[in-house]
């Protein structure tokens, strides 16, 4: 079909304008997108304008180009291009896709950073870039997909690189910390007020600095995930090493968990430990403790009983916030100062990953402190027990290393692997702070270009820049994306599809709807142990009210905002994640059984099912259906 046009360049120009109908391009954008010489593109555009196929508009000093909707054969032309695009769809989308992750609250604007990095910037330093990635959005709900063979090849490549160069593993952990700190530094400068007084050039400077450093952050930050999340490549190689050392099958999960025990505390544990230390201060002050205990007694026995509220429901939390506000004036200055510092240090950790989550207020931490002080009468002993348990675990790890007679390199391999768990939360906290801070920039840009914040989050960076500087924006297309769209990225390619095109892509190439019926699930051990209880599916904060003490928390993947529910659970089971996942890290720190990477737990299990969790074997058995 391309031979029907005057040249290959002519065809590619029309194809680009047709695929992005409604979007106006300036010469440099077209030339860069097509990787063509600007002079050649200009010559072809002049010819297309003369024939009436393409329209030209001048905004400021720039000329923009768009398909001429009044061209007499425009419908026939678009039909021809669409038919050929069908063949292009085959090349782009006909793959053996698998669901890498489902995230219930995330924006395309943010995810475009890692996705574009993985296909365009991940070659260095990892040595393997993904060929293509697809994201399917229903509003802020995302399912993203990798080609199965491509993801497996990437995982194997990284594990080979780890074992061939232990220095590289240690460098990855070092670089994750470095770029996380740099990300914090860059976004710290973003003002939270007065942005309306800034020039668009200054606004864009903040925007671009963040995007550049976040791309670098992901080049290293995703390496531990890519090595184990999709095919258990790292976990399977670790098990293989232990088998070759003569470790019997029944001991492999236990030994692997012990050898990858981190030396350092994660940011999650640091946050919990910090609050616990404040709780200890309260318990060591009799007058302060009496105030905390009386408030909690009154709330639990009188207010909640009267209102009949469910724990963690919105109504419950609102009432609790109201009650604890009266506590502020009674708290000693020393304790109040410590709690305020804690709030300022961690308030943004609720921002997972959009404005719809928001941030924690001060009352949240005051409520957590009240719960902690009254839920455990001996916090100092509990803290000491936790420290002693960690020390004992590290001693057991040292004894196991001697027992197995591990070489120095294999010791470093397992140690760096364990450190992946620490750097995972280190980078996550930096990322959440960045997402919170950049929202101020995005809100300001959205106001200036005349769209809602959520709509702006469904625009590419190039589109946001064109809207901000040149007033070029297709608001109707953006609204279609918010409703439902497909995002595709490959080398030098970044595309959105909405409407009928998105529906065709997902139904024909991407999503396979399969019924899941099974009485036994198999996953990986996130933390050893056994438990029995009733299933509660918990993916978002509003689900937490379902949890009772001893339930089994089942989730697509856990996040920090679900920790209150995790504290009640007897065990965790997740669809996704590797040994560096949030669920696995929290499970180790809470010493609770955890089975990760089952792929289907939230589909195969239902609220109220009675299950047995054997995390040692990575098995979840259904005993009784609800």
C-alpha positions, 0 to 999 in steps of 0.5 A: 500500500505504501507504494500508492504514495509519492514516497515512503516519507509521505506515507509515514507523515500521513500515518503519523498525523492519522494515528494522532488525529487532532494533534498538531505537530511542528516540523521538528517533532515530525522529523524526530518522530520519523527519524527523517531529515528535516529538509526532506520532511519539509519538502513533503509537507509542502507538497501535501499542503498544496494538494490540500491533504495537510493543513498548516497553522502558525502559532507564534513563530512556529508552524504546525501541521495537521490532517485537513479534515475538509480534504474531499477524500479524507475519509477514504484516506483514513480508511486506507491508513487504518487498514494498513495500521491493522497490519502494524497492530499485528507487529506491535501487539501480537505477542504472548503477553502476560499481566505483569501487575495490576495497580488500582490507583496510578496515573499514566503520566507517572507510569510513562516514566518507568515504561519509557525508561524500560524500553529506551533507557534500560539497556544501560546499565542492566544490559537488556531493554524490554522490546515493548510494554503495554498499559491498559487504563480504565481511569486510574486502574492500570493493568500492564503487560510484558512479552513473556519471553522478553521478560524472562530473557531480561530476568535471566540476563540480569541474574547471569550478570549478578553472578558473574559480577557481584560488584554490579549487584552492590553498585545497583544498591548504591546507585538506588540510594544515590538517585533516590537522594537526588530525586528528593533533592530535586523535588524538594525545591518545588514550591507548594504555593505561589506557582501562579507567579512563575513563568512557564519557563520556570514551571517547565524547568521544575518539570523537566528536572524531575523527569530527567532524574526520575528516569535515571532513578528507574534505570537502577531501581527496576533492576532488582524487580526485573530480576525476580518479579516476572519469572522468579529468575533470581529466586530459582537461581538462589534455590539452584545454588543451595541444591548444588550445595547439598541442601535438601528440598525441605530446607531450601525455603528456610535457608534462602530466607535466612541467607537473604536477611538484610543487615539494615532496617527498611524505611518501613521498619524505621518508620514503625520503630520511630513511632514505637520509641515515641510510644515508649516515651508515653508509657514511661511517663505515668501522667501522660500514659493515664491521659492516653489510656483514658481517651482510648477507653472512652472512645472504645467503650462509649463513643464507638459502642454508641455509634456502632462503627467498624474499625478503619471505616471512614466514620470510625476514623473521622470520630477518632480524629475528632476525639484525639484533637482534644488530646493535643493540649494535654501532651507534653512538649517533648512528646509533641515535638517528637510526634510532629517531627515524625509527621513531617518526616512521613506524612507523604507516604499515603500518596500512593500514587495519585492525588486521590489518596492524598496525604496523612494529617497530623491526627493520623499519627496521633491516632496511631500513637494512641492505638500503639500505647493502648494495644501493647502495655510493654512497648519497651519490652516489645522493641527490645524483643524485636531487636533481639530477634533481628540480632539472633537471625543475623547470628543464625545467618552467620552460622549457616554461612559457615555450615554451608562453607559459602565462598566469599562471592556467594556470601556477597551475592546473598547479602546484596540480594538481601539489601535489595529489600532495603533499597526497595523501600528506600527508593519507594519513599523517595518516589512517593515524596516526588509524586506528592511534590510534582502534583503542585507543578501539574496542578498549575499546568492544568490550570494554565492549559484549561484541563482537570488535573486527572486529564493532564495526567493522561497526556504525554510530556511532549503534549503537556509542553505543547499545551503549556507553551503553544496552547495546542491541546486536543481536550476531546482526545484527553477525555477519551483517554481518561475513560479508557485507553491503551499506552504503548511504548517501544524503542523511540515510540510512545503512543496512546490509543483510545476509543475503538482502537483501544477496544480492538487492541485489548480484546484482540491482542491483550486481555484474556479473560479466563475463569479461575477455579482451584482449591490450591494455589502455588506461589513463592515464600515471602516469609516462612510459617503456617496459618489458618483463617478466613480470607479478606480481599484487601486492595485499598484503604476502604477494604481494611474495615473487613479485617479482623484479628487472625484473618488472612489478608489477600491482595493484588500487592500490598502498599504502606497504606494497608499496614494497619490491616496487615497488623491484624492478619495471621498471614499475607497472600498476594498475586504479585511481587518477588522477595523484595516486594512490600508484602515480603518485607513487612512479613519478615519484619512482622514475623508473619507467614507470607506467600507471594506471586500466586498470580491468581489469589484475588481471583481464585479466593473470596471473602470468607473462604477458610484457607490454610497457608503453608508459606514454607512450601509456598502453598495456599489450600482452600478448606471451606468455601464461603 
